[in-house]
Amino acid sequence: MRTGDGAMRFGIKTRPEHTTWPEMRDVWVAADDIELFESAWNWDHFYPLSGDLAGPNYEGWSMLAALAQATRRIRLGCQVSGMIYRHPAVLANMAATIDVIAEGRLDVGIGAGWNQQECDAYGIELPPLRERFDLFDEGVQVIVGLLSQETTDFDGKYFKLTDARCEPKGVQRPHPPIVIGGRGPRRTLRAVALWAQQWNAIVQSPADWKALKQTLLVRCDEVGRNPAEIVCSVNVVVDPETGIGPAAEKVAEYKEAGVDLIVLNLPHRAKPGILEPLAEALAPLA
């Protein structure tokens, strides 16, 4: 994962809700052939987030394994995986396996989790915020340890590992990049400063992002981290009603603000044909 080179970079995101596997696959395969797009993302939910909430939604990580096999160049990841959904040692094994399948193209997207409906339906505990972030901090350390060390010991409040192994390791060293999603100024941005290679922020505007970036710089200073080591990404929606032009204008504004990577949220059930004109509109900003 490149950091700090000053160039604007681009990814795409497709929502695995109310769609079909061939539609998702075909868009990713097409993006794989367009050099401008360096990464592709899905999400980690079990229910749709829009429309009929009883409708279909594919599981993100198993889909990533298939998409890793269907593509050859583009990086891939979940944006982002809820730590509450899986034991972090299990998630680390999943990530290592997918990085092998992808031949070193996986980004490990993780967040604390938030979806009350899914948790209630599946009987997954959604702790209060403070406890949720305590659990998240432990989980990140478990994942990093298992993906980078021969054996890992960890004695936390929520997770305990004893001489734990994760083999085979992924292709990337010391481990696949950790992408932490969120905007909490105290807990999330401290976690980014400590462990992330990429920070994905949900923001309302470039001004909103710049304020959060200043907080990240403070958190990096507190823990002795060089902020240039962290790729900063935001998402821009490609609205099917307004088209590519307004999205490109927003991208230009975020580039001016200093964002490294823009992930274009494609319209629902987008067809591969959207990608070439989108790449043409973004190319002058690269």
Backbone hydrogen bonds in HBPLUS format (Angstrom, degrees):
<---DONOR---> <-ACCEPTOR-->    atom                        ^
c    i                          cat <-CA-CA->   ^        H-A-AA   ^      H-
h    n   atom  resd res      DA  || num        DHA   H-A  angle D-A-AA Bond
n    s   type  num  typ     dist DA aas  dist angle  dist       angle   num
A0009-ARG N   A0260-ASP O   2.98 MM 251  6.27 153.2  2.05 151.2 159.7     1
A0262-ILE N   A0009-ARG O   2.89 MM 253  6.26 165.5  1.91 152.3 152.6     2
A0038-GLU N   A0010-PHE O   2.72 MM  28  5.93 158.9  1.76 171.2 169.2     3
A0011-GLY N   A0262-ILE O   2.85 MM 251  6.22 146.9  1.96 150.6 152.6     4
A0264-LEU N   A0011-GLY O   2.83 MM 253  6.07 172.1  1.84 137.8 135.5     5
A0012-ILE N   A0039-SER O   2.96 MM  27  6.46 145.8  2.08 139.5 147.6     6
A0041-TRP N   A0012-ILE O   2.88 MM  29  6.26 140.7  2.04 142.3 154.9     7
A0013-LYS N   A0264-LEU O   2.88 MM 251  5.95 140.6  2.03 151.5 142.0     8
A0266-LEU N   A0013-LYS O   3.02 MM 253  6.00 158.6  2.07 157.3 162.6     9
A0014-THR N   A0041-TRP O   3.01 MM  27  6.45 156.1  2.06 170.1 169.3    10
A0058-TYR N   A0016-PRO O   2.85 MM  42  5.36 154.8  1.92 153.4 154.3    11
A0018-HIS N   A0056-PRO O   2.87 MM  38  5.31 164.1  1.90 147.8 146.9    12
A0024-MET N   A0020-THR O   3.16 MM   4  6.49 165.0  2.18 155.6 159.0    13
A0025-ARG N   A0021-TRP O   2.90 MM   4  6.04 179.4  1.90 167.7 167.8    14
A0026-ASP N   A0022-PRO O   2.90 MM   4  5.89 164.7  1.92 147.9 152.2    15
A0027-VAL N   A0023-GLU O   3.32 MM   4  6.47 156.4  2.38 144.7 149.5    16
A0028-TRP N   A0024-MET O   3.22 MM   4  6.53 164.4  2.25 155.4 159.5    17
A0029-VAL N   A0025-ARG O   2.89 MM   4  6.10 162.6  1.92 158.9 164.2    18
A0030-ALA N   A0026-ASP O   3.02 MM   4  6.12 154.9  2.09 140.1 146.8    19
A0031-ALA N   A0027-VAL O   2.91 MM   4  6.17 157.7  1.96 148.4 154.7    20
A0032-ASP N   A0028-TRP O   2.91 MM   4  6.07 143.7  2.04 144.3 154.1    21
A0033-ASP N   A0030-ALA O   3.09 MM   3  5.42 147.1  2.20 105.8 114.9    22
A0034-ILE N   A0031-ALA O   3.03 MM   3  5.19 164.2  2.06 109.6 114.6    23
A0037-PHE N   A0034-ILE O   3.12 MM   3  6.03 145.6  2.24 126.7 132.6    24
A0075-ARG N   A0038-GLU O   2.95 MM  37  6.07 166.4  1.97 141.6 140.7    25
A0040-ALA N   A0075-ARG O   2.85 MM  35  6.22 138.9  2.02 138.0 148.7    26
A0077-GLY N   A0040-ALA O   3.16 MM  37  6.69 137.5  2.35 150.8 159.9    27
A0042-ASN N   A0077-GLY O   3.15 MM  35  6.69 147.1  2.26 146.7 156.6    28
A0079-GLN N   A0042-ASN O   2.88 MM  37  6.03 155.2  1.94 139.6 146.1    29
A0055-GLY N   A0052-ASP O   2.91 MM   3  5.30 157.8  1.96 118.1 121.0    30
A0063-MET N   A0059-GLU O   3.35 MM   4  6.36 149.8  2.45 140.7 149.2    31
A0064-LEU N   A0060-GLY O   2.95 MM   4  6.25 143.0  2.09 142.3 152.9    32
A0065-ALA N   A0061-TRP O   3.26 MM   4  6.62 149.6  2.36 145.7 151.7    33
A0066-ALA N   A0062-SER O   3.43 MM   4  6.80 157.1  2.48 143.8 148.4    34
A0067-LEU N   A0063-MET O   2.88 MM   4  6.15 160.6  1.92 154.9 161.2    35
A0068-ALA N   A0064-LEU O   2.77 MM   4  5.89 145.8  1.88 148.5 157.2    36
A0069-GLN N   A0065-ALA O   3.31 MM   4  6.59 146.7  2.43 138.2 145.5    37
A0069-GLN N   A0066-ALA O   3.14 MM   3  5.23 122.5  2.49  95.3 109.0    38
A0070-ALA N   A0066-ALA O   3.01 MM   4  6.29 140.4  2.17 140.8 152.7    39
A0071-THR N   A0067-LEU O   3.13 MM   4  6.16 126.5  2.43 141.0 150.8    40
A0076-LEU N   A0105-ARG O   2.99 MM  29  6.27 155.6  2.05 154.3 156.9    41
A0107-ASP N   A0076-LEU O   2.93 MM  31  6.08 155.2  2.00 157.9 158.9    42
A0081-SER N   A0109-GLY O   2.88 MM  28  5.73 165.9  1.90 112.1 116.5    43
A0111-GLY N   A0081-SER O   2.85 MM  30  5.84 149.4  1.94 153.4 147.0    44
A0085-TYR N   A0082-GLY O   3.05 MM   3  5.62 160.9  2.09 117.5 123.2    45
A0083-MET N   A0111-GLY O   2.90 MM  28  6.05 156.7  1.95 155.9 161.6    46
A0090-VAL N   A0087-HIS O   2.93 MM   3  5.32 123.3  2.26 109.9 124.1    47
A0091-LEU N   A0087-HIS O   3.02 MM   4  6.37 159.5  2.06 153.4 159.9    48
A0092-ALA N   A0088-PRO O   2.85 MM   4  5.98 151.7  1.93 140.9 148.4    49
A0093-ASN N   A0089-ALA O   3.18 MM   4  6.41 154.0  2.25 140.5 146.1    50
A0094-MET N   A0090-VAL O   3.00 MM   4  6.34 157.0  2.06 150.4 157.2    51
A0095-ALA N   A0091-LEU O   2.85 MM   4  6.08 162.1  1.88 153.3 158.0    52
A0096-ALA N   A0092-ALA O   2.92 MM   4  6.13 161.9  1.96 150.2 154.8    53
A0097-THR N   A0093-ASN O   3.08 MM   4  6.22 164.0  2.10 148.1 152.2    54
A0098-ILE N   A0094-MET O   2.98 MM   4  6.22 163.8  2.00 153.7 158.1    55
A0099-ASP N   A0095-ALA O   2.89 MM   4  6.05 154.5  1.96 150.6 157.8    56
A0100-VAL N   A0096-ALA O   3.09 MM   4  6.36 146.4  2.21 143.3 151.7    57
A0101-ILE N   A0097-THR O   2.99 MM   4  6.36 162.7  2.02 150.8 155.2    58
A0102-ALA N   A0098-ILE O   2.81 MM   4  5.96 156.4  1.87 149.3 156.1    59
A0104-GLY N   A0099-ASP O   2.84 MM   5  5.03 168.8  1.85 153.4 155.8    60
A0103-GLU N   A0100-VAL O   3.05 MM   3  4.95 153.5  2.12 100.8 109.1    61
A0108-VAL N   A0177-PRO O   2.80 MM  69  6.01 162.0  1.84 175.3 177.5    62
A0179-VAL N   A0108-VAL O   2.84 MM  71  5.67 177.0  1.84 133.7 134.6    63
A0110-ILE N   A0179-VAL O   2.79 MM  69  6.17 158.9  1.83 169.6 174.3    64
A0181-GLY N   A0110-ILE O   3.15 MM  71  6.35 156.9  2.21 146.7 152.8    65
A0119-CYS N   A0115-ASN O   3.24 MM   4  6.46 164.8  2.26 148.9 153.5    66
A0120-ASP N   A0116-GLN O   2.85 MM   4  6.01 165.4  1.88 156.7 160.5    67
A0121-ALA N   A0117-GLN O   2.97 MM   4  6.12 162.2  2.00 150.2 155.2    68
A0122-TYR N   A0118-GLU O   3.00 MM   4  6.12 157.2  2.06 151.2 156.4    69
A0123-GLY N   A0119-CYS O   2.87 MM   4  5.63 116.0  2.29 142.9 156.1    70
A0124-ILE N   A0119-CYS O   2.91 MM   5  4.49 144.5  2.04 133.1 137.8    71
A0132-ARG N   A0128-PRO O   2.78 MM   4  5.89 157.5  1.83 159.3 166.5    72
A0133-PHE N   A0129-LEU O   2.94 MM   4  6.19 154.3  2.01 156.4 161.2    73
A0134-ASP N   A0130-ARG O   3.01 MM   4  6.30 144.8  2.14 142.8 153.2    74
A0135-LEU N   A0131-GLU O   2.91 MM   4  6.16 161.9  1.94 152.6 156.7    75
A0136-PHE N   A0132-ARG O   2.89 MM   4  6.12 150.4  1.98 137.8 147.0    76
A0137-ASP N   A0133-PHE O   2.94 MM   4  6.05 164.8  1.96 145.1 147.9    77
A0138-GLU N   A0134-ASP O   3.19 MM   4  6.48 161.0  2.23 147.6 152.2    78
A0139-GLY N   A0135-LEU O   2.88 MM   4  6.10 160.4  1.92 150.5 156.8    79
A0140-VAL N   A0136-PHE O   2.92 MM   4  6.20 158.3  1.97 161.0 164.8    80
A0141-GLN N   A0137-ASP O   3.34 MM   4  6.57 162.6  2.38 144.2 148.2    81
A0142-VAL N   A0138-GLU O   3.00 MM   4  6.32 152.6  2.08 151.6 159.8    82
A0143-ILE N   A0139-GLY O   2.96 MM   4  6.22 163.6  1.99 153.5 157.1    83
A0144-VAL N   A0140-VAL O   2.93 MM   4  6.15 172.5  1.94 158.3 160.0    84
A0145-GLY N   A0141-GLN O   2.95 MM   4  5.97 159.6  2.00 142.5 148.8    85
A0146-LEU N   A0142-VAL O   2.99 MM   4  6.16 170.7  2.00 154.3 156.5    86
A0147-LEU N   A0143-ILE O   3.00 MM   4  6.09 154.3  2.06 151.1 158.1    87
A0148-SER N   A0144-VAL O   3.10 MM   4  6.04 125.6  2.41 140.6 152.3    88
A0148-SER N   A0145-GLY O   3.26 MM   3  5.36 145.1  2.38  99.7 109.5    89
A0149-GLN N   A0145-GLY O   2.85 MM   4  5.49 152.8  1.92 157.7 159.6    90
A0152-THR N   A0164-ALA O   2.85 MM  12  4.94 140.6  2.00 128.7 141.5    91
A0164-ALA N   A0152-THR O   2.92 MM  12  4.94 161.2  1.96 141.9 136.6    92
A0154-PHE N   A0161-LEU O   2.96 MM   7  4.80 162.2  1.99 126.4 128.0    93
A0161-LEU N   A0154-PHE O   2.76 MM   7  4.80 153.2  1.83 133.8 142.9    94
A0156-GLY N   A0159-PHE O   2.91 MM   3  5.20 153.9  1.98 157.5 161.3    95
A0197-GLN N   A0178-ILE O   2.81 MM  19  5.33 164.4  1.83 145.9 151.1    96
A0198-GLN N   A0178-ILE O   3.12 MM  20  6.40 141.4  2.27 155.7 151.4    97
A0180-ILE N   A0198-GLN O   3.00 MM  18  6.43 153.1  2.07 165.1 159.3    98
A0200-ASN N   A0180-ILE O   3.04 MM  20  6.20 162.7  2.07 139.0 144.4    99
A0182-GLY N   A0200-ASN O   3.00 MM  18  6.45 155.3  2.06 161.4 166.8   100
A0189-LEU N   A0184-GLY O   3.02 MM   5  6.21 156.6  2.08 174.0 177.0   101
A0191-ALA N   A0187-ARG O   3.00 MM   4  6.20 156.4  2.06 146.7 153.0   102
A0192-VAL N   A0188-THR O   2.90 MM   4  6.26 154.5  1.97 151.1 159.0   103
A0193-ALA N   A0189-LEU O   3.01 MM   4  6.16 161.1  2.05 139.1 143.7   104
A0194-LEU N   A0190-ARG O   2.97 MM   4  6.21 147.2  2.08 145.6 154.7   105
A0195-TRP N   A0191-ALA O   2.91 MM   4  5.99 166.0  1.93 158.8 161.1   106
A0196-ALA N   A0192-VAL O   3.04 MM   4  4.69 148.0  2.15 122.1 131.2   107
A0231-VAL N   A0197-GLN O   2.94 MM  34  6.20 170.2  1.95 139.8 136.9   108
A0199-TRP N   A0231-VAL O   2.76 MM  32  6.18 158.9  1.81 169.6 176.0   109
A0233-SER N   A0199-TRP O   2.83 MM  34  6.07 173.1  1.83 164.6 164.0   110
A0201-ALA N   A0233-SER O   3.02 MM  32  6.44 160.5  2.06 164.8 161.6   111
A0209-TRP N   A0205-SER O   3.01 MM   4  6.35 157.6  2.06 151.0 157.3   112
A0210-LYS N   A0206-PRO O   2.85 MM   4  6.09 160.6  1.89 151.8 156.7   113
A0211-ALA N   A0207-ALA O   3.13 MM   4  6.34 154.4  2.19 147.0 152.6   114
A0212-LEU N   A0208-ASP O   3.20 MM   4  6.50 159.8  2.24 147.4 152.4   115
A0213-LYS N   A0209-TRP O   2.80 MM   4  6.06 155.2  1.86 154.7 162.7   116
A0214-GLN N   A0210-LYS O   3.08 MM   4  6.31 148.9  2.18 141.6 148.5   117
A0215-THR N   A0211-ALA O   3.28 MM   4  6.65 148.6  2.39 139.6 147.6   118
A0215-THR N   A0212-LEU O   3.03 MM   3  5.05 117.1  2.44  94.3 109.9   119
A0216-LEU N   A0212-LEU O   2.90 MM   4  6.29 152.0  1.97 149.3 157.8   120
A0217-LEU N   A0213-LYS O   2.95 MM   4  6.27 152.1  2.03 148.2 155.1   121
A0218-VAL N   A0214-GLN O   3.17 MM   4  6.51 148.4  2.27 140.6 148.4   122
A0218-VAL N   A0215-THR O   3.08 MM   3  5.07 118.0  2.48  94.4 109.5   123
A0219-ARG N   A0215-THR O   2.96 MM   4  6.33 160.5  2.00 153.2 158.3   124
A0220-CYS N   A0216-LEU O   2.84 MM   4  6.09 156.4  1.89 153.9 160.4   125
A0221-ASP N   A0217-LEU O   3.01 MM   4  6.20 155.4  2.07 142.5 149.1   126
A0222-GLU N   A0218-VAL O   2.95 MM   4  6.24 150.9  2.04 149.2 157.6   127
A0223-VAL N   A0219-ARG O   3.21 MM   4  6.50 143.4  2.35 143.5 151.5   128
A0224-GLY N   A0220-CYS O   2.87 MM   4  5.83 112.6  2.34 142.0 158.9   129
A0225-ARG N   A0220-CYS O   2.84 MM   5  4.73 162.0  1.87 140.4 141.6   130
A0224-GLY N   A0221-ASP O   3.39 MM   3  5.04 152.8  2.47  92.8 100.6   131
A0229-GLU N   A0226-ASN O   3.03 MM   3  5.81 167.8  2.04 124.1 128.1   132
A0230-ILE N   A0227-PRO O   3.06 MM   3  5.54 167.6  2.07 118.0 121.2   133
A0260-ASP N   A0232-CYS O   2.97 MM  28  5.28 137.7  2.15 140.6 153.7   134
A0261-LEU N   A0232-CYS O   3.09 MM  29  6.25 159.9  2.13 147.8 149.2   135
A0234-VAL N   A0261-LEU O   3.12 MM  27  6.68 146.5  2.24 159.9 168.8   136
A0263-VAL N   A0234-VAL O   2.93 MM  29  6.23 163.4  1.96 152.2 157.3   137
A0236-VAL N   A0263-VAL O   2.91 MM  27  6.19 156.3  1.96 149.3 154.2   138
A0265-ASN N   A0236-VAL O   2.86 MM  29  5.94 156.0  1.92 137.6 145.6   139
A0238-VAL N   A0265-ASN O   2.96 MM  27  5.85 170.3  1.97 153.2 150.9   140
A0243-GLY N   A0239-ASP O   2.79 MM   4  5.61 151.6  1.87 159.3 165.8   141
A0248-ALA N   A0244-ILE O   2.95 MM   4  6.22 157.4  2.00 160.3 167.6   142
A0249-GLU N   A0245-GLY O   3.05 MM   4  6.37 150.9  2.13 150.7 159.3   143
A0250-LYS N   A0246-PRO O   3.07 MM   4  6.36 153.9  2.14 145.5 151.5   144
A0251-VAL N   A0247-ALA O   2.96 MM   4  6.26 156.3  2.02 149.5 156.4   145
A0252-ALA N   A0248-ALA O   3.01 MM   4  6.28 156.5  2.06 147.6 152.9   146
A0253-GLU N   A0249-GLU O   3.15 MM   4  6.48 149.8  2.24 143.0 150.7   147
A0254-TYR N   A0250-LYS O   2.99 MM   4  6.35 155.6  2.05 153.2 159.7   148
A0255-LYS N   A0251-VAL O   2.86 MM   4  6.15 150.6  1.95 151.8 160.9   149
A0256-GLU N   A0252-ALA O   3.04 MM   4  6.28 158.1  2.09 145.1 150.3   150
A0257-ALA N   A0253-GLU O   3.08 MM   4  6.36 139.2  2.26 136.8 148.0   151
A0258-GLY N   A0254-TYR O   3.11 MM   4  6.39 121.1  2.47 136.6 150.5   152
A0259-VAL N   A0254-TYR O   3.09 MM   5  5.63 165.9  2.11 154.9 151.0   153
A0258-GLY N   A0255-LYS O   3.01 MM   3  5.16 145.4  2.14 101.5 112.1   154
A0270-ALA N   A0267-PRO O   3.05 MM   3  5.27 125.2  2.36 145.8 134.1   155
A0274-ILE N   A0271-LYS O   3.12 MM   3  6.06 173.9  2.12 130.3 131.9   156
A0275-LEU N   A0272-PRO O   3.06 MM   3  5.82 162.4  2.10 124.9 129.4   157
A0278-LEU N   A0274-ILE O   3.21 MM   4  6.22 147.3  2.32 141.3 151.0   158
A0279-ALA N   A0275-LEU O   2.82 MM   4  6.01 161.1  1.85 155.0 159.7   159
A0280-GLU N   A0276-GLU O   2.96 MM   4  6.22 155.9  2.02 152.5 159.4   160
A0281-ALA N   A0277-PRO O   3.05 MM   4  6.21 151.5  2.13 141.1 147.8   161
A0282-LEU N   A0278-LEU O   3.05 MM   4  6.29 143.5  2.19 145.7 155.9   162
A0283-ALA N   A0279-ALA O   2.88 MM   4  5.83 138.3  2.06 148.1 157.9   163
A0285-LEU N   A0282-LEU O   2.80 MM   3  5.44 150.7  1.89 123.7 133.3   164
A0286-ALA N   A0283-ALA O   3.10 MM   3  5.24 156.7  2.15 108.3 115.5   165
